[in-house]
Amino acid sequence: MKGGIKAVVWTDAVQMCILLVGLTALAVMGCVRAGGGEAVWRIAVDTGRINYDESVSFASCVAYARFIQLLSCVMFMGGDHGRGGRE
């Protein structure tokens, strides 16, 4: 790699590490202040943020995953991948 591209890649890698450490610290501190993971889960269920739907089955999850896979394939084919945008 050339010098400029190498610098950008390293900068992005360092930024991603900083973001992951910050996100992890935020999640841990939030759980500790709320009273632990069980308290966070109970609050989420009590306030309606987590709904248990017994009608969700494995087949519906597979169908949804296939739809997302198809959508991503269509989006990938729609771009100018492989040509580098030079045409």
Secondary structure, 3 states (H helix, E strand, C coil): CCHHHHHHHHHHHHHHHHHHHHHHHHHHHHHHHHCCHHHHHHHHHHCCCCCCCCCCCHHHHHHHHHHHHHHHHHHHHHCCCCCCCCC
